C-alpha cells in the first residue's frame, strides 16, 4: 500500500474513532445527568426555560468530561515521548536500535 492510501485509511479510522468516542461521551453524560437529577439533560443550556443552576451544572459537567479526555491524551503523548527518549538512550549506550 502506498503512502497516500495509507494516509487516507488512517484519516478515516481516526475520524470514525472520534465520532464514536464523541457519541459514547454524550450518552454517558446524558445517562449520568438522568441518574443524578431524574430529568432529561438540557438540549440548549442557554435557553430561558432552563434554570441557571441546571445550566451551570451541565456546563461544568461537560467541561470536566472534555478536560478528562484531554488529560488522558496528554498523558499518552507524555508516555510516547518517554519511550522514545528511552530508546535513544539505549541506542547511545549500546549502539543497538530499539524498534
N, C-alpha and C positions, 0 to 999 in steps of 0.2 A: 504494500500500500504506500503510495507516495505521500509527501508531506501535506499537500492541500486536502485530500480526502480525510486524512487522519485528523487534521486540524478541524475540519468541518464536523467530523464524527464527535470529537471531544467537545466542540461547541454545543452540539445537540445534547450530548449527555449532561454537560454542565447546566444548560438552560432547563432541561427537563427535571434535573435534580433540584434546582432552585424552585421550580414551580411546585413540585411535590412537597418539598420542605415547607414552603410558604403555606400551602393548604393544610399541612399537618399542624403547624403552629397556630393557624387561625382556628382550626377545630379544637385544639387543646385550650386555647384562650376562651373560646365560646363555652366549652364544657365546664371549665373552671369557674367562669362567671356565673353560669346557671347553678352550679353546685353551691356557690357561696351566697348568691343573692336571691336564688329562686326566681329570677327574671331573665328574659332574653337580653343578650348584650346589646348595647346601643349601636344602631347602624350608623348614625351620624351624631357623634358626641357634641357637636356644635349646635344641634337642633335646640330650639327653645322648649321643646317638650321634655327634654332630659334635664334632670336636676343637676345642679353644679357639683354635688358630691359624687354622683354617678359618673359624670363626665370626667372629673378629676381622677377618680379611682380607675376608670377604664384607660385613661391616658397613661397613668402611672404603671399599671399592669402591663400594657402594651410596650411601653418603653423598657421595662425590666426584661421582658421576653426578648426584645431586639438586642439589648445590651448583652444579655447572656449568650445569645448566638454569636455575637461579635467577639466576645471574650473567648469563647471556645475556639473560634477561628484564629485569634491571635496566639493562643497557647499552642495550637497546632503548628502555626508558622514558626514560632519560637523553637519548638521541638525539632522541626526540619532544619533550622539553622544550626542547632546544637549537634545534630547528627552529621551535617556537612562539615562543621568545624572539627569534630572528632575524626572524620575520615581524612581530613587534611593533615591533622597531627599524626595519625598513623602513617600516612604516606611520607611525611617529612622524617619521621623517626626510622621507619623500616624500609622505605622505598617501594612498598607494595601497595598497589591500587586497591582500594576497597569499593566495590560496586554493588 
